[in-house]
Amino acid sequence: MTFEWTKKMQIDKGQIDTDHKELLSIANRVLKLNRPKRDAEELKHAIRELYDYVQDHFSREEALMQQWEYPELDAHHQKHDLIIREMNHCLTSSHHMGELLNNFRTLVNDWVIIHILEEDNKIRVFRESTVKARTKKD
């Protein structure tokens, strides 16, 4: 199982999409570590890298939403906070590396992928509608 970038995930043809592609790349590196006991240090490092990148990405994404005057910024921020809390829970509640890897797979699929396809897609729709509205004015 790997995570694939699809056109359905395209949000802004810019920073957000670049970040999402990198998130999937990091996630796929973790998924390749299929021997949790033998790859424990590498697994910890890759998950930490993903965790840090997710936080940086959320900051960049929220800054863009603020710049674009996205009306659902506060609600979107709450969803980002929930993902971070879930990541923290995943990292702290896993009792062994195999469990951590399984929890991670679920987290990326259920939270990150679905968040991109559903929540971040709302940003794309908003941006497209504001661009169309501005074009009509000109």
N, C-alpha and C positions, 0 to 999 in steps of 0.2 A: 504494500500500500504506500503510495506517495501522493503528495498534494500537488495538483497541477493548476497552473494559472490558466484561466479561461477568459474569453471576451466578456462574459457575464460579470466578471470581477472588475472590469475597467471602470474607474471612477472619474479621473481627471486628466489622463494622458500626461501626467506630470509626477510630482513628488509623492502623492498618495499611492499611485500605481507602482512607482519604483520601490517604495517601502513595502508594499504588499508582496511584490515579487521576492524581495529579500527575505521577508518573513517566511514565505513558503520554502525558500532555499534553505534557510536555517532549520526549519522544521523537518525537511527531507533529510538533512544531514543527521539529525537525531534519529529519525526512523531507520536509517541504515545501520544503526548500532543495535543489532538484534541479539547480542550476547551481553545483557546488562551487567552480569557479574564481572566479566572479563574487560568490558569497556566502561567500567564505572566512572573513572575519572574523566574520560572523554565525554560520557553522557552528561555528567554534572556540568562540565564546561559548556557544552552545546546548549543545554537547557538554560543555564545562566545567561549565555549570549542571547538566546531568544527572549528571555525575560527582560533583559536590559534594552534590547532593540524594540520590543513591544512598548515599553514605557517611553522611549525616545520618539517612536512613531506616533503614539497617541498625543504627545506634546506638539509635534509638528502638524498633525492632522487638525487638532483643536485650534491651533494658531491660524491655519488656513480657513477653517470654518468661521472664526471670528472675523478675519479679514473679509470674507465673503458675506458676512452678516447672516449666517445660517440660523434660521429661527429656532431650530431644535438643538442648538449647541448644548444647553444645560442637560437635556435628556440624554444626548449622545455621550456627554462627559460621564454621566452616571453609569452608562453601560460600560464605558472604558474602565471605570473604577471597579465594577463588578468583575470584569475579566481579570484585572490585576489581583483582586481578592481571591478569585478562583485559582489563579496561578500560585499565589502564596499558599493556599490550602493544599494544592497538589504537591507543592515542594515540601511542605512541613508534615503532611499526614501520611505520606508513602513510607511504608516500613522497610521496603527493600527496593533494589534498583529495578527489578522486573515490574513491580507495582508502579513505580515512578514512571517508567516508560509507557505502561498501559494507560495510566492516568493522563499522561502527556498527550498521547494519541487522541484520547477522548476530548481533552480540553481543546486541542487545535481544531479538531473536526467540529465539535459542538459549539465552540465559542468563536474562534477566530474566523473560520471559513464562513459560518453562518452570519457572523457579524458583518463580514465584508459583503456577502451576497444580499443581506437584508438591510442592515442599518446604514452601511456606507453607500449602498445604492441610492438611498434617499438623498444623499449629498449630491450625487450625480444628477438625479432628477431635478433637484432644486437649482443646481448650476445651469443645467440646460434651459430651464424655464426662465431664469433671470437673463441669460444671454439672449434668448428669443425676445423677451420683453424689451431689452435695451435695443436690439436690432430694429424692432418695430418703431421705436421712438425716433430713431435716426432716419 
